[in-house]
Amino acid sequence: MSETTTSTKHVSFLEYQGKYKGILGWILSTDHKRVGLLYLYTMLVFFSLAAILGLLMKLQLIAPGYTIMGPQTYNAMFTVHGIIMIFIIVVPGLPAVFGNFFLPIMIGAKDVAFPKLNLASWWIYIIGILVVLSSQFIGGWPDTGWTFYAPYSFRTPANVLPALFGAFILGFSSILTGINFVVTIHRMRAPGMTWFKMPLFPWTLYATAWIQILATPVIGITLLLTVMERVLGVGIFDPALGGDPILYQHLFWIYSHPAVYIMILPGMGAISEILPVFSRKRIYGYKAIVLSSLAIAFVGYFVWGHHMFTSGMSGRALYAFSFLTFIVAIPSAIKVFNWVSTMYKGSLNLQTPFYWATSFIFVFMIGGLTGLVLGSLATNVHVHDTHFVVAHFHFIVFGGTGYAFMAALHYWFPKMFGRMYDATWANTGWVVFFAGFLTLYLPMFALGLQGMPRRYYDYLPEFHGGNIISSLGAILMIAGALIIIVNLVRSSRHGVKVSDKNPWGGKTLEWETDTPPTLENWDEIPTVSESPYEYK
Amino acid sequence: MILGASTFVEGVDNAFIFILAIAFFFLITITGTMIFFIWRYNKKRNPQPTQIKDSVSLEITWTVIPLILVLGMFYYGYVGWIPMKKPPEEGIVVTANARMWSFNFRYENGRISDKLYVPKDTAIIVNLNALDVLHSFYIPAFRLKEDMVPGLANNRTWFEATKTGTYTIFCAEYCGLQHSYMISEVVVMEPDDFWAWYDDPDAMVMEIPDDANLALLGRQIVERNGCIACHSLDGRTLVGPTFAGRFGETITVITGGQQREIVYDEEYVKRSIYDPDYDITEGFRPGQMLSYQDEITEDEIDLIIEFLKSLNE
C-alpha cells in the first residue's frame, strides 16, 4: 500500500502530485493505474514499429522477386516483427495494461498486493526489451525467426544466447506480475466478494497468472542449457556437438504454447465483461466460462507437441498430442456459445466496444476452427510451416488478443482518461481495420493450402494472386489502425470530458469509482452482496 | 491443390473435407445467429431485455456435441496420417540430402540427381539427411512433409506417386538467406522410362567422348549440386562470390585471419570446394558452405574448371 494519506481525496490519479514531478512521477510511481498506462504507452511505441515492419514485408510480397528489399532485410524484418509482437506486445498484453489498471478496482482493492514489485516488473520489462532488441543486432542483422530454432540459430555467432537472456528477463517481469495478481486476488477481494461473485476479467487474469508463474521458468532452463552448450561445449541442442535440435523445439514450445493461452485468456475475460454491459443482460453461463478458463489453463500445458508433428518425433507421442489438442478446443467453443447466448433477448447497445467484441467472436472462431485443421495429424502434415499457419495464428493472436485489446481499450477508455473518444471516428477506424484484416489474412489460408511455405522472401508465380490481395489488405488495415490510434491519442487529451462515472451502465465495481479514479480508488472499500452483471 | 498425385492424397483430403465442412457449418450458423440477434434485439427494436437463467443441460449439450465432432476429426486425421508412418518393406530407396540451399538425391546405384526422378505406382522410400541445419521435405501435391534433421538417424519418409508429371518440392523449414529458393522437383515417370533413365550409362559420367563439350558437362555438375543458389553466373553477389569472370584473376582472400592475394586457379577452385573456409574471399562470411569432399570427385572438378573458364568468354 502507498504511504500517502487520504488528503488526496478526489484528485484524479492523472493529476495527483506525489513525491516526484513530471515524468519521474510516472516512471517511479507505484500506483497500479500509472503502471498500467506505462505499459500501454510502451506497447503503443513498439506495436507501431513492428506493424510498420509487417507492412513492409507485405509490400515486398506484393510481387515475386525483388520488390522493395533483399532477402537478408526481409528475413531480419520477420524476425524482429515476431520478437516484438510476441515477447513485447501480446505476452504482457492485456494483463499488463488492463490487469494492472482494473484488477484492483474490479475487486474493490486500493492497489495490487505488492505495488513496488509491480513497478519493478515494468522496469524489468524495459530492461528485457533493451536486451532482446540489442541482442538482435550484435553481429549483424538477425535472421533466425522468433523461434530461434537450433542449429540454424547457433550458426549466427552472437545471437541466441543474449536473445534468450532477454526473453528470460522479460519472463521475470511476467512471473512477478503473475505472483502479484495471484496474491491480490486471493487476499484483497472486497468484503462479500466470494470467488464466484468475482467478475470474469479477474478470473481470466487469475488463470493466466498461474500459467505465467509455472510455464515461464522453462525459458530459464533453456537458457541454462544453452549456456552449458555454448560455454562448456556440452552437446545439448547442436548436432555438431552431438546434441539434439528436436530437444530445443520441445523446450521452446513447452513455454511458448502455454504462452499462447497467456495471450488469449485475458482477452476472453475482457469480452466477457463487455458483452453483458452492452446487452443489458447477465452473462450467460458464468460458471461455465470460469471453469472453461481454468480448463484451458490446465490442458494448455500438454499440447505443445502439435507444433512438431513433422519434426521427426515418435508417432505415438504425436497422436497423444493431437488428441489433447482437440480436447483443449472444447472450452473455447463453450465460451463462444455462452457469449452468443448472452446477446439473446438482450437490449443491444450498438457502440464501438460492442462492435469490437462481436467482431472478436467472428475472427476468433475462424482462428479456432482453422486450429482444428492444424490439430488433426493428416491435415497438419500438409499445412504445417505454410502460410496457413501464419494466417491461423494471426487470427488467434492478432484477431483474438488484438481485437479484445481494442474492445477493452474502447470500453475502459472513458474511465482511464476521464474523456470520451469520437465515436464516429472510432467506428470508421473499426470498419476499415476489420475489412483490411480479413483481406490481409484470409488469402493466406488459400496460399497455405496451395502449399506456399512460410518465411518466404520470394515465391513461385502460382502464388501471386493471393499475395496481391493480401498485400492490399495490409495497406487497408494499417490505414484503419492509424485512424484508431490517432483518434484515441487525440481524445485522451482533447476528448469531451465524461461527466457520468458510468457511461455504459456497467455493473462491475470499476464503474463506481471516480472518473478517472483517485490515487487509491476508494474513499471507503465497497461491500459486495450480489453477483456481477445482475441486470434486471 | 493438385489431386490424385499420390496414395496419401485421398486420406488427407477426406480429413480436410470433414473438418472444413464442420468448421464452415459452425462459422456460418453462429455468425448468422449473431447478426440476427443484432438486428432483432438492438436497443431500438428491443428496449427491454429479458433475463434468462443459466441451464446446466444446455451447457452439457454444447460441450458434448462439439466433443463428439472433434473426436471424429481426430479419427479422420489419424486414419489419413497413419499410412505415412508405415513405409512398406520393399521399394526404391533414395537418399535425399539437404544443405543450404539445395536438395540432391542419391540412388542405390550411385546415381546423383538434383531432381527426384521416380516411377509411377512404386513405393519410394526416402532417407532424409540434412547436412547443416534443419530443412523440411515438402511435396504439396503428395500431401507429404517431414523435417530433415541433422544428426537424426533413421529419419525417413515414403510415398507412392500415382500420376505422371512434375511436382514441386519445397523446403518448408526456414533455413536462412536463400530459403525461398530451396526448391526442387519430383518427376514422376512411367516405370519403363524411369528404368531407362536409371540405368542410363551416359549419366554415370566419366567416360568423356573426345568431342564432348566439357564446359557444358561442368555446368551440369554445378547445377546438380545446387552451387548456383549462392554463386551467380552473371556477376551478381549472392551469398558467395560470383563464378562469372573470375577464373585466372588475382583475388584478395582472408586465410587464417591474414589477408593475402592469390590467383583464382585450378588449385584454388579445388581447395574452395573441399575446404571452403580455408580461403574466404574478402567481403564474405565464413561458415556458410560445407565441404563437398564426398559429393564431387576430382574428375568432376576438372569439368567445373572448364565451365568456369567458359564464363570468361
Chai-1 contact restraints between the chains, C-beta under 6 A:
chainA,res_idxA,chainB,res_idxB,connection_type,confidence,min_distance_angstrom,max_distance_angstrom,comment,restraint_id
A,P71,B,L177,contact,1.0,0.0,6.0,A-B,restraint_1
A,G145,B,Y174,contact,1.0,0.0,6.0,A-B,restraint_2
A,P151,B,V133,contact,1.0,0.0,6.0,A-B,restraint_3
A,Y152,B,V133,contact,1.0,0.0,6.0,A-B,restraint_4
A,P239,B,P150,contact,1.0,0.0,6.0,A-B,restraint_5
A,P239,B,G151,contact,1.0,0.0,6.0,A-B,restraint_6
A,P245,B,V149,contact,1.0,0.0,6.0,A-B,restraint_7
A,R280,B,P49,contact,1.0,0.0,6.0,A-B,restraint_8
A,K281,B,P49,contact,1.0,0.0,6.0,A-B,restraint_9
A,R282,B,Q51,contact,1.0,0.0,6.0,A-B,restraint_10
A,G285,B,D54,contact,1.0,0.0,6.0,A-B,restraint_11
A,G285,B,E59,contact,1.0,0.0,6.0,A-B,restraint_12
A,A288,B,E59,contact,1.0,0.0,6.0,A-B,restraint_13
A,T310,B,K145,contact,1.0,0.0,6.0,A-B,restraint_14
A,T310,B,E146,contact,1.0,0.0,6.0,A-B,restraint_15
A,T310,B,D147,contact,1.0,0.0,6.0,A-B,restraint_16
A,S311,B,D147,contact,1.0,0.0,6.0,A-B,restraint_17
A,G312,B,D147,contact,1.0,0.0,6.0,A-B,restraint_18
A,G312,B,V149,contact,1.0,0.0,6.0,A-B,restraint_19
A,G312,B,L152,contact,1.0,0.0,6.0,A-B,restraint_20
A,G312,B,N155,contact,1.0,0.0,6.0,A-B,restraint_21
A,G315,B,K85,contact,1.0,0.0,6.0,A-B,restraint_22
A,Y319,B,Y78,contact,1.0,0.0,6.0,A-B,restraint_23
A,F323,B,F74,contact,1.0,0.0,6.0,A-B,restraint_24
A,F326,B,V70,contact,1.0,0.0,6.0,A-B,restraint_25
A,F326,B,F74,contact,1.0,0.0,6.0,A-B,restraint_26
A,A329,B,V70,contact,1.0,0.0,6.0,A-B,restraint_27
A,I330,B,P66,contact,1.0,0.0,6.0,A-B,restraint_28
A,I330,B,L67,contact,1.0,0.0,6.0,A-B,restraint_29
A,A333,B,P66,contact,1.0,0.0,6.0,A-B,restraint_30
A,I334,B,T63,contact,1.0,0.0,6.0,A-B,restraint_31
A,F337,B,W62,contact,1.0,0.0,6.0,A-B,restraint_32
A,V340,B,T33,contact,1.0,0.0,6.0,A-B,restraint_33
A,V340,B,M34,contact,1.0,0.0,6.0,A-B,restraint_34
A,M343,B,F37,contact,1.0,0.0,6.0,A-B,restraint_35
A,K345,B,T50,contact,1.0,0.0,6.0,A-B,restraint_36
A,G346,B,Y41,contact,1.0,0.0,6.0,A-B,restraint_37
A,G346,B,P49,contact,1.0,0.0,6.0,A-B,restraint_38
A,S347,B,K43,contact,1.0,0.0,6.0,A-B,restraint_39
A,S347,B,N46,contact,1.0,0.0,6.0,A-B,restraint_40
A,S347,B,P47,contact,1.0,0.0,6.0,A-B,restraint_41
A,S347,B,P49,contact,1.0,0.0,6.0,A-B,restraint_42
A,L348,B,Y41,contact,1.0,0.0,6.0,A-B,restraint_43
A,L348,B,N42,contact,1.0,0.0,6.0,A-B,restraint_44
A,N349,B,K43,contact,1.0,0.0,6.0,A-B,restraint_45
A,L350,B,N42,contact,1.0,0.0,6.0,A-B,restraint_46
A,T358,B,M34,contact,1.0,0.0,6.0,A-B,restraint_47
A,F362,B,T31,contact,1.0,0.0,6.0,A-B,restraint_48
A,M365,B,L27,contact,1.0,0.0,6.0,A-B,restraint_49
A,L369,B,A23,contact,1.0,0.0,6.0,A-B,restraint_50
A,L369,B,L27,contact,1.0,0.0,6.0,A-B,restraint_51
A,L372,B,I19,contact,1.0,0.0,6.0,A-B,restraint_52
A,L372,B,M73,contact,1.0,0.0,6.0,A-B,restraint_53
A,V373,B,I19,contact,1.0,0.0,6.0,A-B,restraint_54
A,S376,B,A15,contact,1.0,0.0,6.0,A-B,restraint_55
A,S376,B,I19,contact,1.0,0.0,6.0,A-B,restraint_56
A,S376,B,M73,contact,1.0,0.0,6.0,A-B,restraint_57
A,S376,B,G77,contact,1.0,0.0,6.0,A-B,restraint_58
A,L377,B,G77,contact,1.0,0.0,6.0,A-B,restraint_59
A,L377,B,Y78,contact,1.0,0.0,6.0,A-B,restraint_60
A,L377,B,W81,contact,1.0,0.0,6.0,A-B,restraint_61
A,A378,B,G11,contact,1.0,0.0,6.0,A-B,restraint_62
A,A378,B,V12,contact,1.0,0.0,6.0,A-B,restraint_63
A,A378,B,A15,contact,1.0,0.0,6.0,A-B,restraint_64
A,A378,B,G77,contact,1.0,0.0,6.0,A-B,restraint_65
A,A378,B,G80,contact,1.0,0.0,6.0,A-B,restraint_66
A,A378,B,W81,contact,1.0,0.0,6.0,A-B,restraint_67
A,T379,B,A15,contact,1.0,0.0,6.0,A-B,restraint_68
A,T379,B,F16,contact,1.0,0.0,6.0,A-B,restraint_69
A,V381,B,K145,contact,1.0,0.0,6.0,A-B,restraint_70
A,H382,B,V12,contact,1.0,0.0,6.0,A-B,restraint_71
A,H382,B,R143,contact,1.0,0.0,6.0,A-B,restraint_72
A,D385,B,A172,contact,1.0,0.0,6.0,A-B,restraint_73
A,L449,B,M1,contact,1.0,0.0,6.0,A-B,restraint_74
A,G451,B,P140,contact,1.0,0.0,6.0,A-B,restraint_75
A,P453,B,F170,contact,1.0,0.0,6.0,A-B,restraint_76
A,P453,B,A172,contact,1.0,0.0,6.0,A-B,restraint_77
A,R455,B,Y174,contact,1.0,0.0,6.0,A-B,restraint_78
A,Y456,B,S180,contact,1.0,0.0,6.0,A-B,restraint_79
A,Y457,B,S180,contact,1.0,0.0,6.0,A-B,restraint_80
A,D458,B,S180,contact,1.0,0.0,6.0,A-B,restraint_81
